[in-house]
Amino acid sequence: MTDKEWQDTKMATLYELRLIFANGEKSEYTKEEIVELLDKIAMAKDQQ
């Protein structure tokens, strides 16, 4: 993976997190909830 591809992937993941939080029903998340969301994203990326 090139540096450009790595940067694009990182930014896409951050944007995905932003959308999850912005469109979520909650305005505050616990650390456990954030970790769970990160785990779900990581597992989904592994399956692609």
mmCIF entry with sequence, helices, sheets and N, C-alpha, C, O atoms, coordinates in Angstrom:
data_MODEL
# 
_entry.id   MODEL 
# 
_entity.id                         1 
_entity.type                       polymer 
_entity.pdbx_number_of_molecules   1 
# 
_entity_poly.entity_id                      1 
_entity_poly.type                           'polypeptide(L)' 
_entity_poly.nstd_linkage                   no 
_entity_poly.nstd_monomer                   no 
_entity_poly.pdbx_seq_one_letter_code       MTDKEWQDTKMATLYELRLIFANGEKSEYTKEEIVELLDKIAMAKDQQ 
_entity_poly.pdbx_seq_one_letter_code_can   MTDKEWQDTKMATLYELRLIFANGEKSEYTKEEIVELLDKIAMAKDQQ 
_entity_poly.pdbx_strand_id                 A 
# 
loop_
_entity_poly_seq.entity_id 
_entity_poly_seq.num 
_entity_poly_seq.mon_id 
_entity_poly_seq.hetero 
1 1  MET n 
1 2  THR n 
1 3  ASP n 
1 4  LYS n 
1 5  GLU n 
1 6  TRP n 
1 7  GLN n 
1 8  ASP n 
1 9  THR n 
1 10 LYS n 
1 11 MET n 
1 12 ALA n 
1 13 THR n 
1 14 LEU n 
1 15 TYR n 
1 16 GLU n 
1 17 LEU n 
1 18 ARG n 
1 19 LEU n 
1 20 ILE n 
1 21 PHE n 
1 22 ALA n 
1 23 ASN n 
1 24 GLY n 
1 25 GLU n 
1 26 LYS n 
1 27 SER n 
1 28 GLU n 
1 29 TYR n 
1 30 THR n 
1 31 LYS n 
1 32 GLU n 
1 33 GLU n 
1 34 ILE n 
1 35 VAL n 
1 36 GLU n 
1 37 LEU n 
1 38 LEU n 
1 39 ASP n 
1 40 LYS n 
1 41 ILE n 
1 42 ALA n 
1 43 MET n 
1 44 ALA n 
1 45 LYS n 
1 46 ASP n 
1 47 GLN n 
1 48 GLN n 
# 
_struct_asym.id          A 
_struct_asym.entity_id   1 
# 
loop_
_struct_conf.conf_type_id 
_struct_conf.id 
_struct_conf.pdbx_PDB_helix_id 
_struct_conf.beg_label_comp_id 
_struct_conf.beg_label_asym_id 
_struct_conf.beg_label_seq_id 
_struct_conf.pdbx_beg_PDB_ins_code 
_struct_conf.end_label_comp_id 
_struct_conf.end_label_asym_id 
_struct_conf.end_label_seq_id 
_struct_conf.pdbx_end_PDB_ins_code 
_struct_conf.beg_auth_comp_id 
_struct_conf.beg_auth_asym_id 
_struct_conf.beg_auth_seq_id 
_struct_conf.end_auth_comp_id 
_struct_conf.end_auth_asym_id 
_struct_conf.end_auth_seq_id 
_struct_conf.pdbx_PDB_helix_class 
_struct_conf.details 
_struct_conf.pdbx_PDB_helix_length 
HELX_P HELX_P1 AA1 ASP A 3  ? ASN A 23 ? ASP A 3  ASN A 23 1 ? 21 
HELX_P HELX_P2 AA2 LYS A 31 ? ASP A 46 ? LYS A 31 ASP A 46 1 ? 16 
# 
_struct_conf_type.id          HELX_P 
_struct_conf_type.criteria    ? 
_struct_conf_type.reference   ? 
# 
loop_
_atom_site.group_PDB 
_atom_site.id 
_atom_site.type_symbol 
_atom_site.label_atom_id 
_atom_site.label_alt_id 
_atom_site.label_comp_id 
_atom_site.label_asym_id 
_atom_site.label_entity_id 
_atom_site.label_seq_id 
_atom_site.pdbx_PDB_ins_code 
_atom_site.Cartn_x 
_atom_site.Cartn_y 
_atom_site.Cartn_z 
_atom_site.occupancy 
_atom_site.B_iso_or_equiv 
_atom_site.pdbx_formal_charge 
_atom_site.auth_seq_id 
_atom_site.auth_comp_id 
_atom_site.auth_asym_id 
_atom_site.auth_atom_id 
_atom_site.pdbx_PDB_model_num 
ATOM 1   N N  . MET A 1 1  ? 0.857   -1.172 0.000  1.00 0.00 ? 1  MET A N  1 
ATOM 2   C CA . MET A 1 1  ? 0.000   0.000  0.000  1.00 0.00 ? 1  MET A CA 1 
ATOM 3   C C  . MET A 1 1  ? 0.902   1.233  0.000  1.00 0.00 ? 1  MET A C  1 
ATOM 4   O O  . MET A 1 1  ? 1.844   1.325  0.787  1.00 0.00 ? 1  MET A O  1 
ATOM 5   N N  . THR A 1 2  ? 0.609   2.155  -0.868 1.00 0.00 ? 2  THR A N  1 
ATOM 6   C CA . THR A 1 2  ? 1.403   3.385  -0.939 1.00 0.00 ? 2  THR A CA 1 
ATOM 7   C C  . THR A 1 2  ? 1.007   4.331  0.192  1.00 0.00 ? 2  THR A C  1 
ATOM 8   O O  . THR A 1 2  ? -0.020  4.146  0.844  1.00 0.00 ? 2  THR A O  1 
ATOM 9   N N  . ASP A 1 3  ? 1.828   5.332  0.408  1.00 0.00 ? 3  ASP A N  1 
ATOM 10  C CA . ASP A 1 3  ? 1.510   6.331  1.437  1.00 0.00 ? 3  ASP A CA 1 
ATOM 11  C C  . ASP A 1 3  ? 0.185   7.031  1.127  1.00 0.00 ? 3  ASP A C  1 
ATOM 12  O O  . ASP A 1 3  ? -0.607  7.305  2.028  1.00 0.00 ? 3  ASP A O  1 
ATOM 13  N N  . LYS A 1 4  ? -0.043  7.311  -0.135 1.00 0.00 ? 4  LYS A N  1 
ATOM 14  C CA . LYS A 1 4  ? -1.295  7.969  -0.555 1.00 0.00 ? 4  LYS A CA 1 
ATOM 15  C C  . LYS A 1 4  ? -2.497  7.077  -0.268 1.00 0.00 ? 4  LYS A C  1 
ATOM 16  O O  . LYS A 1 4  ? -3.514  7.551  0.240  1.00 0.00 ? 4  LYS A O  1 
ATOM 17  N N  . GLU A 1 5  ? -2.389  5.786  -0.590 1.00 0.00 ? 5  GLU A N  1 
ATOM 18  C CA . GLU A 1 5  ? -3.478  4.849  -0.323 1.00 0.00 ? 5  GLU A CA 1 
ATOM 19  C C  . GLU A 1 5  ? -3.737  4.731  1.173  1.00 0.00 ? 5  GLU A C  1 
ATOM 20  O O  . GLU A 1 5  ? -4.888  4.672  1.606  1.00 0.00 ? 5  GLU A O  1 
ATOM 21  N N  . TRP A 1 6  ? -2.666  4.697  1.961  1.00 0.00 ? 6  TRP A N  1 
ATOM 22  C CA . TRP A 1 6  ? -2.795  4.606  3.415  1.00 0.00 ? 6  TRP A CA 1 
ATOM 23  C C  . TRP A 1 6  ? -3.509  5.847  3.955  1.00 0.00 ? 6  TRP A C  1 
ATOM 24  O O  . TRP A 1 6  ? -4.396  5.734  4.801  1.00 0.00 ? 6  TRP A O  1 
ATOM 25  N N  . GLN A 1 7  ? -3.129  7.017  3.474  1.00 0.00 ? 7  GLN A N  1 
ATOM 26  C CA . GLN A 1 7  ? -3.754  8.262  3.910  1.00 0.00 ? 7  GLN A CA 1 
ATOM 27  C C  . GLN A 1 7  ? -5.229  8.288  3.515  1.00 0.00 ? 7  GLN A C  1 
ATOM 28  O O  . GLN A 1 7  ? -6.072  8.694  4.315  1.00 0.00 ? 7  GLN A O  1 
ATOM 29  N N  . ASP A 1 8  ? -5.549  7.866  2.305  1.00 0.00 ? 8  ASP A N  1 
ATOM 30  C CA . ASP A 1 8  ? -6.943  7.816  1.851  1.00 0.00 ? 8  ASP A CA 1 
ATOM 31  C C  . ASP A 1 8  ? -7.772  6.879  2.716  1.00 0.00 ? 8  ASP A C  1 
ATOM 32  O O  . ASP A 1 8  ? -8.903  7.205  3.077  1.00 0.00 ? 8  ASP A O  1 
ATOM 33  N N  . THR A 1 9  ? -7.224  5.725  3.050  1.00 0.00 ? 9  THR A N  1 
ATOM 34  C CA . THR A 1 9  ? -7.914  4.753  3.897  1.00 0.00 ? 9  THR A CA 1 
ATOM 35  C C  . THR A 1 9  ? -8.157  5.319  5.288  1.00 0.00 ? 9  THR A C  1 
ATOM 36  O O  . THR A 1 9  ? -9.244  5.175  5.847  1.00 0.00 ? 9  THR A O  1 
ATOM 37  N N  . LYS A 1 10 ? -7.149  5.956  5.833  1.00 0.00 ? 10 LYS A N  1 
ATOM 38  C CA . LYS A 1 10 ? -7.272  6.545  7.164  1.00 0.00 ? 10 LYS A CA 1 
ATOM 39  C C  . LYS A 1 10 ? -8.347  7.630  7.184  1.00 0.00 ? 10 LYS A C  1 
ATOM 40  O O  . LYS A 1 10 ? -9.159  7.682  8.108  1.00 0.00 ? 10 LYS A O  1 
ATOM 41  N N  . MET A 1 11 ? -8.353  8.488  6.176  1.00 0.00 ? 11 MET A N  1 
ATOM 42  C CA . MET A 1 11 ? -9.333  9.558  6.121  1.00 0.00 ? 11 MET A CA 1 
ATOM 43  C C  . MET A 1 11 ? -10.744 9.009  5.905  1.00 0.00 ? 11 MET A C  1 
ATOM 44  O O  . MET A 1 11 ? -11.703 9.537  6.467  1.00 0.00 ? 11 MET A O  1 
ATOM 45  N N  . ALA A 1 12 ? -10.877 7.968  5.107  1.00 0.00 ? 12 ALA A N  1 
ATOM 46  C CA . ALA A 1 12 ? -12.183 7.358  4.876  1.00 0.00 ? 12 ALA A CA 1 
ATOM 47  C C  . ALA A 1 12 ? -12.730 6.764  6.169  1.00 0.00 ? 12 ALA A C  1 
ATOM 48  O O  . ALA A 1 12 ? -13.922 6.882  6.455  1.00 0.00 ? 12 ALA A O  1 
ATOM 49  N N  . THR A 1 13 ? -11.871 6.136  6.939  1.00 0.00 ? 13 THR A N  1 
ATOM 50  C CA . THR A 1 13 ? -12.299 5.555  8.208  1.00 0.00 ? 13 THR A CA 1 
ATOM 51  C C  . THR A 1 13 ? -12.715 6.642  9.181  1.00 0.00 ? 13 THR A C  1 
ATOM 52  O O  . THR A 1 13 ? -13.725 6.500  9.871  1.00 0.00 ? 13 THR A O  1 
ATOM 53  N N  . LEU A 1 14 ? -11.958 7.718  9.247  1.00 0.00 ? 14 LEU A N  1 
ATOM 54  C CA . LEU A 1 14 ? -12.334 8.831  10.122 1.00 0.00 ? 14 LEU A CA 1 
ATOM 55  C C  . LEU A 1 14 ? -13.671 9.434  9.700  1.00 0.00 ? 14 LEU A C  1 
ATOM 56  O O  . LEU A 1 14 ? -14.492 9.786  10.547 1.00 0.00 ? 14 LEU A O  1 
ATOM 57  N N  . TYR A 1 15 ? -13.884 9.550  8.410  1.00 0.00 ? 15 TYR A N  1 
ATOM 58  C CA . TYR A 1 15 ? -15.152 10.096 7.920  1.00 0.00 ? 15 TYR A CA 1 
ATOM 59  C C  . TYR A 1 15 ? -16.310 9.150  8.254  1.00 0.00 ? 15 TYR A C  1 
ATOM 60  O O  . TYR A 1 15 ? -17.404 9.590  8.607  1.00 0.00 ? 15 TYR A O  1 
ATOM 61  N N  . GLU A 1 16 ? -16.053 7.870  8.138  1.00 0.00 ? 16 GLU A N  1 
ATOM 62  C CA . GLU A 1 16 ? -17.072 6.879  8.495  1.00 0.00 ? 16 GLU A CA 1 
ATOM 63  C C  . GLU A 1 16 ? -17.456 7.023  9.966  1.00 0.00 ? 16 GLU A C  1 
ATOM 64  O O  . GLU A 1 16 ? -18.638 6.971  10.306 1.00 0.00 ? 16 GLU A O  1 
ATOM 65  N N  . LEU A 1 17 ? -16.469 7.204  10.835 1.00 0.00 ? 17 LEU A N  1 
ATOM 66  C CA . LEU A 1 17 ? -16.748 7.419  12.258 1.00 0.00 ? 17 LEU A CA 1 
ATOM 67  C C  . LEU A 1 17 ? -17.550 8.702  12.464 1.00 0.00 ? 17 LEU A C  1 
ATOM 68  O O  . LEU A 1 17 ? -18.493 8.731  13.256 1.00 0.00 ? 17 LEU A O  1 
ATOM 69  N N  . ARG A 1 18 ? -17.177 9.744  11.759 1.00 0.00 ? 18 ARG A N  1 
ATOM 70  C CA . ARG A 1 18 ? -17.884 11.014 11.875 1.00 0.00 ? 18 ARG A CA 1 
ATOM 71  C C  . ARG A 1 18 ? -19.355 10.841 11.516 1.00 0.00 ? 18 ARG A C  1 
ATOM 72  O O  . ARG A 1 18 ? -20.231 11.352 12.214 1.00 0.00 ? 18 ARG A O  1 
ATOM 73  N N  . LEU A 1 19 ? -19.625 10.124 10.437 1.00 0.00 ? 19 LEU A N  1 
ATOM 74  C CA . LEU A 1 19 ? -21.009 9.899  10.026 1.00 0.00 ? 19 LEU A CA 1 
ATOM 75  C C  . LEU A 1 19 ? -21.776 9.100  11.066 1.00 0.00 ? 19 LEU A C  1 
ATOM 76  O O  . LEU A 1 19 ? -22.936 9.399  11.348 1.00 0.00 ? 19 LEU A O  1 
ATOM 77  N N  . ILE A 1 20 ? -21.143 8.097  11.632 1.00 0.00 ? 20 ILE A N  1 
ATOM 78  C CA . ILE A 1 20 ? -21.800 7.281  12.658 1.00 0.00 ? 20 ILE A CA 1 
ATOM 79  C C  . ILE A 1 20 ? -22.206 8.153  13.844 1.00 0.00 ? 20 ILE A C  1 
ATOM 80  O O  . ILE A 1 20 ? -23.334 8.065  14.328 1.00 0.00 ? 20 ILE A O  1 
ATOM 81  N N  . PHE A 1 21 ? -21.279 8.998  14.310 1.00 0.00 ? 21 PHE A N  1 
ATOM 82  C CA . PHE A 1 21 ? -21.581 9.843  15.460 1.00 0.00 ? 21 PHE A CA 1 
ATOM 83  C C  . PHE A 1 21 ? -22.567 10.950 15.104 1.00 0.00 ? 21 PHE A C  1 
ATOM 84  O O  . PHE A 1 21 ? -23.466 11.250 15.889 1.00 0.00 ? 21 PHE A O  1 
ATOM 85  N N  . ALA A 1 22 ? -22.413 11.552 13.945 1.00 0.00 ? 22 ALA A N  1 
ATOM 86  C CA . ALA A 1 22 ? -23.287 12.663 13.549 1.00 0.00 ? 22 ALA A CA 1 
ATOM 87  C C  . ALA A 1 22 ? -24.717 12.199 13.305 1.00 0.00 ? 22 ALA A C  1 
ATOM 88  O O  . ALA A 1 22 ? -25.663 12.928 13.604 1.00 0.00 ? 22 ALA A O  1 
ATOM 89  N N  . ASN A 1 23 ? -24.884 10.996 12.765 1.00 0.00 ? 23 ASN A N  1 
ATOM 90  C CA . ASN A 1 23 ? -26.221 10.500 12.438 1.00 0.00 ? 23 ASN A CA 1 
ATOM 91  C C  . ASN A 1 23 ? -26.823 9.627  13.531 1.00 0.00 ? 23 ASN A C  1 
ATOM 92  O O  . ASN A 1 23 ? -27.960 9.170  13.415 1.00 0.00 ? 23 ASN A O  1 
ATOM 93  N N  . GLY A 1 24 ? -26.064 9.402  14.580 1.00 0.00 ? 24 GLY A N  1 
ATOM 94  C CA . GLY A 1 24 ? -26.564 8.579  15.671 1.00 0.00 ? 24 GLY A CA 1 
ATOM 95  C C  . GLY A 1 24 ? -27.636 9.292  16.469 1.00 0.00 ? 24 GLY A C  1 
ATOM 96  O O  . GLY A 1 24 ? -27.748 10.518 16.441 1.00 0.00 ? 24 GLY A O  1 
ATOM 97  N N  . GLU A 1 25 ? -28.406 8.513  17.170 1.00 0.00 ? 25 GLU A N  1 
ATOM 98  C CA . GLU A 1 25 ? -29.484 9.069  17.988 1.00 0.00 ? 25 GLU A CA 1 
ATOM 99  C C  . GLU A 1 25 ? -28.956 9.697  19.269 1.00 0.00 ? 25 GLU A C  1 
ATOM 100 O O  . GLU A 1 25 ? -29.633 10.515 19.892 1.00 0.00 ? 25 GLU A O  1 
ATOM 101 N N  . LYS A 1 26 ? -27.756 9.316  19.656 1.00 0.00 ? 26 LYS A N  1 
ATOM 102 C CA . LYS A 1 26 ? -27.205 9.792  20.921 1.00 0.00 ? 26 LYS A CA 1 
ATOM 103 C C  . LYS A 1 26 ? -26.327 11.015 20.700 1.00 0.00 ? 26 LYS A C  1 
ATOM 104 O O  . LYS A 1 26 ? -25.747 11.193 19.629 1.00 0.00 ? 26 LYS A O  1 
ATOM 105 N N  . SER A 1 27 ? -26.238 11.855 21.725 1.00 0.00 ? 27 SER A N  1 
ATOM 106 C CA . SER A 1 27 ? -25.341 13.005 21.651 1.00 0.00 ? 27 SER A CA 1 
ATOM 107 C C  . SER A 1 27 ? -24.069 12.749 22.454 1.00 0.00 ? 27 SER A C  1 
ATOM 108 O O  . SER A 1 27 ? -23.088 13.479 22.321 1.00 0.00 ? 27 SER A O  1 
ATOM 109 N N  . GLU A 1 28 ? -24.089 11.705 23.292 1.00 0.00 ? 28 GLU A N  1 
ATOM 110 C CA . GLU A 1 28 ? -22.917 11.340 24.075 1.00 0.00 ? 28 GLU A CA 1 
ATOM 111 C C  . GLU A 1 28 ? -22.751 9.825  24.034 1.00 0.00 ? 28 GLU A C  1 
ATOM 112 O O  . GLU A 1 28 ? -23.729 9.077  24.041 1.00 0.00 ? 28 GLU A O  1 
ATOM 113 N N  . TYR A 1 29 ? -21.494 9.390  23.993 1.00 0.00 ? 29 TYR A N  1 
ATOM 114 C CA . TYR A 1 29 ? -21.176 7.963  23.940 1.00 0.00 ? 29 TYR A CA 1 
ATOM 115 C C  . TYR A 1 29 ? -20.192 7.626  25.054 1.00 0.00 ? 29 TYR A C  1 
ATOM 116 O O  . TYR A 1 29 ? -19.319 8.424  25.395 1.00 0.00 ? 29 TYR A O  1 
ATOM 117 N N  . THR A 1 30 ? -20.351 6.435  25.612 1.00 0.00 ? 30 THR A N  1 
ATOM 118 C CA . THR A 1 30 ? -19.385 5.969  26.600 1.00 0.00 ? 30 THR A CA 1 
ATOM 119 C C  . THR A 1 30 ? -18.150 5.436  25.872 1.00 0.00 ? 30 THR A C  1 
ATOM 120 O O  . THR A 1 30 ? -18.176 5.186  24.667 1.00 0.00 ? 30 THR A O  1 
ATOM 121 N N  . LYS A 1 31 ? -17.097 5.272  26.617 1.00 0.00 ? 31 LYS A N  1 
ATOM 122 C CA . LYS A 1 31 ? -15.879 4.712  26.039 1.00 0.00 ? 31 LYS A CA 1 
ATOM 123 C C  . LYS A 1 31 ? -16.148 3.321  25.482 1.00 0.00 ? 31 LYS A C  1 
ATOM 124 O O  . LYS A 1 31 ? -15.632 2.971  24.420 1.00 0.00 ? 31 LYS A O  1 
ATOM 125 N N  . GLU A 1 32 ? -16.935 2.535  26.172 1.00 0.00 ? 32 GLU A N  1 
ATOM 126 C CA . GLU A 1 32 ? -17.252 1.184  25.730 1.00 0.00 ? 32 GLU A CA 1 
ATOM 127 C C  . GLU A 1 32 ? -18.020 1.198  24.405 1.00 0.00 ? 32 GLU A C  1 
ATOM 128 O O  . GLU A 1 32 ? -17.774 0.369  23.529 1.00 0.00 ? 32 GLU A O  1 
ATOM 129 N N  . GLU A 1 33 ? -18.947 2.140  24.267 1.00 0.00 ? 33 GLU A N  1 
ATOM 130 C CA . GLU A 1 33 ? -19.710 2.253  23.021 1.00 0.00 ? 33 GLU A CA 1 
ATOM 131 C C  . GLU A 1 33 ? -18.813 2.649  21.851 1.00 0.00 ? 33 GLU A C  1 
ATOM 132 O O  . GLU A 1 33 ? -18.966 2.136  20.743 1.00 0.00 ? 33 GLU A O  1 
ATOM 133 N N  . ILE A 1 34 ? -17.890 3.550  22.100 1.00 0.00 ? 34 ILE A N  1 
ATOM 134 C CA . ILE A 1 34 ? -16.952 3.965  21.046 1.00 0.00 ? 34 ILE A CA 1 
ATOM 135 C C  . ILE A 1 34 ? -16.070 2.803  20.631 1.00 0.00 ? 34 ILE A C  1 
ATOM 136 O O  . ILE A 1 34 ? -15.848 2.577  19.442 1.00 0.00 ? 34 ILE A O  1 
ATOM 137 N N  . VAL A 1 35 ? -15.569 2.068  21.611 1.00 0.00 ? 35 VAL A N  1 
ATOM 138 C CA . VAL A 1 35 ? -14.725 0.906  21.315 1.00 0.00 ? 35 VAL A CA 1 
ATOM 139 C C  . VAL A 1 35 ? -15.516 -0.123 20.507 1.00 0.00 ? 35 VAL A C  1 
ATOM 140 O O  . VAL A 1 35 ? -14.982 -0.714 19.568 1.00 0.00 ? 35 VAL A O  1 
ATOM 141 N N  . GLU A 1 36 ? -16.764 -0.338 20.859 1.00 0.00 ? 36 GLU A N  1 
ATOM 142 C CA . GLU A 1 36 ? -17.610 -1.279 20.125 1.00 0.00 ? 36 GLU A CA 1 
ATOM 143 C C  . GLU A 1 36 ? -17.794 -0.837 18.666 1.00 0.00 ? 36 GLU A C  1 
ATOM 144 O O  . GLU A 1 36 ? -17.723 -1.659 17.752 1.00 0.00 ? 36 GLU A O  1 
ATOM 145 N N  . LEU A 1 37 ? -18.028 0.453  18.454 1.00 0.00 ? 37 LEU A N  1 
ATOM 146 C CA . LEU A 1 37 ? -18.157 0.969  17.092 1.00 0.00 ? 37 LEU A CA 1 
ATOM 147 C C  . LEU A 1 37 ? -16.857 0.781  16.308 1.00 0.00 ? 37 LEU A C  1 
ATOM 148 O O  . LEU A 1 37 ? -16.882 0.388  15.142 1.00 0.00 ? 37 LEU A O  1 
ATOM 149 N N  . LEU A 1 38 ? -15.726 1.062  16.950 1.00 0.00 ? 38 LEU A N  1 
ATOM 150 C CA . LEU A 1 38 ? -14.427 0.878  16.289 1.00 0.00 ? 38 LEU A CA 1 
ATOM 151 C C  . LEU A 1 38 ? -14.204 -0.587 15.927 1.00 0.00 ? 38 LEU A C  1 
ATOM 152 O O  . LEU A 1 38 ? -13.705 -0.896 14.845 1.00 0.00 ? 38 LEU A O  1 
ATOM 153 N N  . ASP A 1 39 ? -14.574 -1.479 16.830 1.00 0.00 ? 39 ASP A N  1 
ATOM 154 C CA . ASP A 1 39 ? -14.425 -2.915 16.552 1.00 0.00 ? 39 ASP A CA 1 
ATOM 155 C C  . ASP A 1 39 ? -15.276 -3.334 15.361 1.00 0.00 ? 39 ASP A C  1 
ATOM 156 O O  . ASP A 1 39 ? -14.816 -4.094 14.509 1.00 0.00 ? 39 ASP A O  1 
ATOM 157 N N  . LYS A 1 40 ? -16.508 -2.846 15.293 1.00 0.00 ? 40 LYS A N  1 
ATOM 158 C CA . LYS A 1 40 ? -17.399 -3.184 14.181 1.00 0.00 ? 40 LYS A CA 1 
ATOM 159 C C  . LYS A 1 40 ? -16.809 -2.698 12.858 1.00 0.00 ? 40 LYS A C  1 
ATOM 160 O O  . LYS A 1 40 ? -16.836 -3.424 11.865 1.00 0.00 ? 40 LYS A O  1 
ATOM 161 N N  . ILE A 1 41 ? -16.286 -1.493 12.839 1.00 0.00 ? 41 ILE A N  1 
ATOM 162 C CA . ILE A 1 41 ? -15.675 -0.953 11.617 1.00 0.00 ? 41 ILE A CA 1 
ATOM 163 C C  . ILE A 1 41 ? -14.462 -1.789 11.228 1.00 0.00 ? 41 ILE A C  1 
ATOM 164 O O  . ILE A 1 41 ? -14.296 -2.129 10.057 1.00 0.00 ? 41 ILE A O  1 
ATOM 165 N N  . ALA A 1 42 ? -13.621 -2.122 12.187 1.00 0.00 ? 42 ALA A N  1 
ATOM 166 C CA . ALA A 1 42 ? -12.423 -2.909 11.893 1.00 0.00 ? 42 ALA A CA 1 
ATOM 167 C C  . ALA A 1 42 ? -12.784 -4.284 11.334 1.00 0.00 ? 42 ALA A C  1 
ATOM 168 O O  . ALA A 1 42 ? -12.154 -4.753 10.386 1.00 0.00 ? 42 ALA A O  1 
ATOM 169 N N  . MET A 1 43 ? -13.793 -4.931 11.915 1.00 0.00 ? 43 MET A N  1 
ATOM 170 C CA . MET A 1 43 ? -14.195 -6.238 11.436 1.00 0.00 ? 43 MET A CA 1 
ATOM 171 C C  . MET A 1 43 ? -14.796 -6.157 10.033 1.00 0.00 ? 43 MET A C  1 
ATOM 172 O O  . MET A 1 43 ? -14.573 -7.045 9.210  1.00 0.00 ? 43 MET A O  1 
ATOM 173 N N  . ALA A 1 44 ? -15.548 -5.109 9.761  1.00 0.00 ? 44 ALA A N  1 
ATOM 174 C CA . ALA A 1 44 ? -16.132 -4.919 8.435  1.00 0.00 ? 44 ALA A CA 1 
ATOM 175 C C  . ALA A 1 44 ? -15.038 -4.686 7.396  1.00 0.00 ? 44 ALA A C  1 
ATOM 176 O O  . ALA A 1 44 ? -15.132 -5.183 6.273  1.00 0.00 ? 44 ALA A O  1 
ATOM 177 N N  . LYS A 1 45 ? -14.008 -3.937 7.764  1.00 0.00 ? 45 LYS A N  1 
ATOM 178 C CA . LYS A 1 45 ? -12.894 -3.669 6.845  1.00 0.00 ? 45 LYS A CA 1 
ATOM 179 C C  . LYS A 1 45 ? -12.123 -4.948 6.559  1.00 0.00 ? 45 LYS A C  1 
ATOM 180 O O  . LYS A 1 45 ? -11.637 -5.137 5.444  1.00 0.00 ? 45 LYS A O  1 
ATOM 181 N N  . ASP A 1 46 ? -12.002 -5.830 7.547  1.00 0.00 ? 46 ASP A N  1 
ATOM 182 C CA . ASP A 1 46 ? -11.302 -7.116 7.367  1.00 0.00 ? 46 ASP A CA 1 
ATOM 183 C C  . ASP A 1 46 ? -12.016 -8.003 6.366  1.00 0.00 ? 46 ASP A C  1 
ATOM 184 O O  . ASP A 1 46 ? -11.377 -8.792 5.670  1.00 0.00 ? 46 ASP A O  1 
ATOM 185 N N  . GLN A 1 47 ? -13.339 -7.884 6.285  1.00 0.00 ? 47 GLN A N  1 
ATOM 186 C CA . GLN A 1 47 ? -14.124 -8.749 5.408  1.00 0.00 ? 47 GLN A CA 1 
ATOM 187 C C  . GLN A 1 47 ? -14.172 -8.231 3.972  1.00 0.00 ? 47 GLN A C  1 
ATOM 188 O O  . GLN A 1 47 ? -14.678 -8.920 3.086  1.00 0.00 ? 47 GLN A O  1 
ATOM 189 N N  . GLN A 1 48 ? -13.660 -7.045 3.732  1.00 0.00 ? 48 GLN A N  1 
ATOM 190 C CA . GLN A 1 48 ? -13.683 -6.479 2.364  1.00 0.00 ? 48 GLN A CA 1 
ATOM 191 C C  . GLN A 1 48 ? -12.514 -6.973 1.559  1.00 0.00 ? 48 GLN A C  1 
ATOM 192 O O  . GLN A 1 48 ? -12.369 -6.606 0.393  1.00 0.00 ? 48 GLN A O  1 
# 
